[in-house]
Amino acid sequence: MASSLDGCVASLRSSISLLDSSISILDSGVNDFPRLAKVLQTTRHFELTSESQLQSAQSALLSEISPEVAALLDRVAGYLDKLERREKSLIAKYELQAGRLNEDVPAPRQNKFPQRESKPTRSGSAGASGAGAALGNMKAMQLRQKKERLSYAVERLEMQAKQQERRLRMSMAAPGP
């Protein structure tokens, strides 16, 4: 009986060794599967979108950008207005300074907005009209210069007031020791 069992045991051992070798072969073959799965995975490089999706994306982008562009245009318009006012004040300041230096003819204005020319008034005689026109022009020039001097003084006083307000705000905002 022992000899018949010896044959069974030997057959069982050979089966176990055959199974062990099969497992090692399968393990070496399956061991590289995660890397192979990643290498063999397909990647879509380009996606096709429908025209309706493209139009909806464009309209969404337009609705997002439009308010920003409008705000920027408003800021630019405000800045241009500010520069135009500054240009006018500098021209007036120049003319005032030129008037203070007693220049007979002020420098030509390079203003975008031409002023209205005064029409000479007609008197009874030609000599009287020429003298009256010269006197009128002289008075008009004196009044214009006076107006410019006063506007310059007002601007200077306004700037001084703003500086004093700024100093006062700074002194109030500064923390005490």
C-alpha positions in Angstrom: 0.0 0.0 0.0 2.8 2.3 0.7 4.2 1.9 -2.8 0.9 2.9 -4.4 0.7 6.0 -2.2 4.3 6.8 -3.1 3.3 7.0 -6.7 0.4 9.4 -5.8 2.6 11.6 -3.7 5.2 11.8 -6.5 2.5 12.6 -9.0 1.1 15.3 -6.6 4.6 16.8 -6.1 5.2 17.0 -9.9 1.7 18.7 -10.3 2.6 21.2 -7.6 6.0 22.0 -9.2 4.2 22.3 -12.6 1.7 24.7 -11.0 4.5 26.8 -9.4 6.3 27.2 -12.7 3.0 28.1 -14.4 2.4 30.8 -11.7 5.9 32.2 -12.1 5.4 32.4 -15.9 2.0 34.1 -15.5 3.4 36.5 -12.9 6.2 37.6 -15.1 3.7 38.1 -18.0 1.1 40.0 -15.9 3.6 42.0 -13.9 4.0 44.6 -16.7 0.3 45.1 -17.4 -0.1 48.6 -15.7 2.7 50.0 -17.8 1.4 48.4 -21.0 -2.1 49.7 -20.3 -0.8 53.2 -20.0 1.4 52.9 -23.2 -1.4 51.4 -25.2 -4.1 53.9 -24.0 -5.5 56.1 -26.8 -5.3 59.8 -26.4 -7.6 62.2 -28.2 -5.6 65.2 -29.3 -8.3 67.1 -31.1 -11.9 67.3 -30.3 -14.6 68.4 -32.7 -17.2 70.8 -31.5 -20.4 71.7 -33.1 -21.1 75.1 -34.5 -23.8 75.8 -31.9 -21.3 75.1 -29.1 -18.8 77.4 -30.7 -21.4 80.2 -31.1 -22.5 79.9 -27.5 -18.9 80.0 -26.3 -18.4 83.2 -28.4 -21.5 84.9 -27.1 -20.5 84.0 -23.5 -17.1 85.5 -24.1 -18.5 88.6 -25.7 -21.0 89.1 -22.8 -18.1 88.8 -20.4 -15.7 91.1 -22.2 -18.2 93.9 -23.3 -18.6 95.5 -19.9 -14.9 95.7 -19.3 -14.3 97.3 -22.7 -17.0 99.8 -22.1 -15.6 100.7 -18.7 -12.1 101.1 -20.3 -13.5 103.4 -23.0 -15.3 105.5 -20.4 -12.0 105.9 -18.5 -10.2 106.9 -21.6 -12.9 109.5 -22.5 -12.6 110.9 -19.0 -8.9 111.1 -19.2 -9.1 112.8 -22.6 -11.5 115.4 -21.2 -9.2 116.0 -18.3 -6.2 116.5 -20.7 -8.3 118.9 -22.8 -9.2 120.9 -19.8 -5.6 121.0 -18.7 -4.5 122.1 -22.2 -7.1 125.0 -22.1 -5.9 126.1 -18.6 -2.3 126.0 -19.7 -3.1 128.1 -22.7 -5.0 130.6 -20.6 -2.1 130.6 -18.1 0.4 131.3 -20.9 -1.7 134.1 -22.3 -2.1 135.6 -18.9 1.7 135.5 -18.4 2.2 137.0 -21.8 -0.2 139.7 -20.9 1.6 140.4 -17.7 4.8 140.9 -19.7 3.0 143.6 -21.7 3.2 141.9 -25.0 1.2 143.8 -27.6 0.2 140.7 -29.6 -0.5 137.5 -27.7 0.8 134.2 -29.2 -1.6 132.6 -31.6 -4.0 130.2 -30.0 -3.7 126.6 -31.1 -7.1 125.8 -29.9 -9.4 123.3 -31.5 -12.4 125.5 -30.9 -12.0 128.8 -32.8 -13.4 131.9 -31.1 -15.9 134.2 -32.6 -14.4 137.3 -34.2 -15.9 140.6 -33.1 -17.5 142.7 -35.9 -16.5 146.3 -36.0 -19.2 148.8 -35.2 -20.0 151.5 -37.7 -20.1 155.1 -36.6 -21.2 158.2 -38.4 -17.8 159.1 -40.0 -14.8 157.1 -41.1 -12.3 158.8 -38.8 -14.6 158.5 -35.8 -15.3 154.9 -36.5 -11.6 154.1 -36.8 -10.8 155.9 -33.5 -13.8 154.3 -31.9 -12.9 150.9 -33.1 -9.3 151.3 -31.9 -10.6 152.4 -28.5 -13.1 149.6 -28.4 -10.5 147.1 -29.3 -8.1 148.4 -26.7 -10.9 148.3 -24.0 -11.8 144.8 -25.1 -8.2 143.7 -24.9 -7.8 145.2 -21.4 -11.0 143.6 -20.3 -9.9 140.2 -21.7 -6.5 140.5 -19.9 -8.3 141.5 -16.7 -10.6 138.5 -17.0 -7.6 136.2 -17.6 -5.8 137.6 -14.6 -8.8 137.1 -12.4 -9.4 133.5 -13.7 -5.7 132.8 -13.1 -6.0 134.2 -9.5 -9.1 132.1 -8.9 -7.3 128.9 -10.2 -4.3 129.7 -7.9 -6.6 130.2 -4.9 -8.5 127.0 -5.6 -5.2 125.1 -5.9 -4.1 126.6 -2.6 -7.3 125.6 -0.9 -7.0 122.0 -2.2 -3.4 121.8 -0.9 -4.5 123.1 2.5 -7.4 120.5 2.5 -4.9 117.8 1.6 -2.5 118.8 4.4 -5.4 118.9 6.8 -6.5 115.4 5.8 -2.9 114.1 6.0 -2.4 115.6 9.5 -5.8 114.1 10.6 -4.9 110.8 9.1 -1.5 110.6 10.7 -1.5 108.5 13.9 -0.5 110.4 17.0 2.7 109.3 18.9 
